[in-house]
Amino acid sequence: MDQQANTAPDKAVPDTVVLIHGLWLTGRSWEKWADRFEGRGYKVLAPNWPGMEGEVEALNADPSPIAELDIDQIVDHYTRIIGELDKPPIIMGHSLGGTVLQVLLDRGLGAAGVGVAAGTVKGVPDLPLSTLRATLPALRNPFKRHSAVPLNRNEFHYAFANTLSQEESDEIYERYHVPCAVTVLREAAFASLHCDAPTTVDFANDDRAPLLFITFEHDHIIPPNVGRHNAEKYSGSKAVTEFQEYLARPHFPGAPGWEEVADHAIEWAAKHAAARARA
């Protein structure tokens, strides 16, 4: 790992970063980012979703805690964690974690937010063919709710690590993959069909913390156009919203080149959180 100079944030910048993982992953998927941010002087929290406190290996052996999850439970879980902090943190969410991030920011939590290949919220109905293909193992049975569905190695390669070799993808699969919470995926994918969707936000919320959307060129789950459409939905708000696309990268946040993305994410968030605090 690159050794980062200890550049502890000043008093106007949050001293804590909360990292929210996505589907088919756990908080372990953030481990490289967490080490890098800690090297900059931040306290980093990367808790698993509620009920998923075990390690990857245990969750693969017994995925029953994953099966009962829904988005409200996940949002409430992170709301409690953030509420126990001394001051608002920087929040980053990957994939479905980026959907949760947007809900948390809309509720007034966080000093700044970064959505890394962030999932969509209600009002962004994009479901490209690559997204449908990547998530089909969990969506193919319309009656299979409250279940946990894994990906096989080839499916994971397509969905998370398609710019890497199969061998490289398999290494990532072994270390990070867990089954998917099907109810959570369905609630997010079909949110625009429900009036009371748990991913509802106020796109015109002027009091929301600054929000950066980061997308990856070859992402099969959240293609760049999806992230761009999500960001554009906030155009009616005075709150800061920005969009950044990185080339030649897949959906997995720890793929080669992750350092550049992580550094930009934390620097952007710290800058905008400080500006908001001083204002």
Beta strands, then each sheet from edge to edge (+ up, - down):
strand 1: 16-20
strand 2: 43-45
strand 3: 90-94
strand 4: 112-116
strand 5: 148-149
strand 6: 180-181
strand 7: 211-216
strand 8: 241-246
sheet 1: 2+ 1+ 3+ 4+ 7+ 8+
sheet 2: 5+ 6-
end
